Amino acid sequence: MIPSLCSYLATLATLASTAYSSPQGSDAFSTVTTAAPLATANVASNSAVACNNSPDLCSRSYSNITHMGAHDSSFLRDASTKFSVAGNQYFNATVALDAGIRLLQVQVHDLNGVIEMCHTSCGLLDAGPLQTWLADIRFWMDNNPNEVVTLLIVNSDGNDVAQFGSAFQISGISKYGYTPSGNGWPTLQSMINANTRLVTFIASITPSSTYPYLLTQFEHVFETAFEVTSLSGFNCTLDRPGSQSSAASALSAGLLPLMNHFAYKSLGASLMIPDVDNVITTNSPSTSTTGALGLHAQTCNAQWGHIPTFVLVDFFTEGPSIKTADLMNGITNPVGRKNSSEAATKTSVNEALRGRNAAGMGTGALVAFLAAALVLA
């Protein structure tokens, strides 16, 4: 899910936005079901306690729920990164979880034998070791025992599954790892009861019986295109894995659908940055506006005969994106979310700093990007 920047890393490393991200800690601020249009909220739940912010989701299969996700969740555009133009989110992972996000995607690289969360290159944006980030997610899960969380990790440098297993074990989060039984996806309530509340997909690993909870992404998930540069470019066509010929074949094979919904702005010479200018439209729950999250989800639901199981967005507070997940899930009265209004307020207050246009993106960083494009074109 990374735009093609690799050939320009030497230049990018000089960007004014280069930074080491702040910690993500909590003290910082089934088989695929065929059918049905939108998931309905009339499922009888035996639990008076909410699962993933709604009692109506407790008895629903993990595969029949839309899990809203933060794309590149560890790469922040805030004061800690000098408002890096490479950042994909305004708020860190635990704030995202508090706000209802239940899918966290990260990109990792090998940095001297350590699995490091780096954006394309550790010289561009380094969010620290994966192990540290996992410990923060584990702490959040310790304190939120009725929540099921999904991780999607892009294994950019092909680290071995044992290295990931070590990070999961040392961080303490492995105790929550879910291992598929082969009998379809369970309900949220059964995962909560078993305390196997963490589903982890990793791109490009070889499965290991030693770490059965670390799942190979494309054995379980298919996804739509992820390098979209216009609001009319979102579609529901299968992009990966190449082993499936279409979304229909992937669904028939039991793969869960991941709808990528984030846009890039092209700066020329193959340079792309998150399109913050149009994010209000991009993350809108509208079902009638071109490029809107709500319309994309509704379209894919109609084409697939199944709601998107996973959705990834940039700047999750905009929209806010969680409204579209509620629409897909048929949820009208979510409970237990925190920071949603606080995050939205901060987004508004700091609008000028974060930038809605090129002038606000950090002049030095933008000039460096454009200079690189001119020199290397």
Protein Blocks (a to p, Z undefined) as FASTA:
>chain_A
ZZcfklmmmmmmmpmkbccdddfbfkbgbdcdeejidddfkbccfbfbdeehiaklmmpc
fklcccdddehkllccdfknoopakbcbfbdfklmmmnopabdcdddddeehiacddehi
aklocgbjfklmmmmmmmmmmmmmkbccddddddfkopafklmmmmmmmnopmmmpccde
hlapadfklmmmnopabccddehiacdfklmmbccfklmbccddfbdcbfklgccbdfbd
fkbgbfklmmmnopacdddddddddebjhiacddfklmmmmmpcbfkbghiaklmmmmmm
mmnopacfbdcdehklgopamlmmmmmnopabdghiahklmmmmmmmmmmmmnopafkln
opklmmmmmmmmmmmZZ
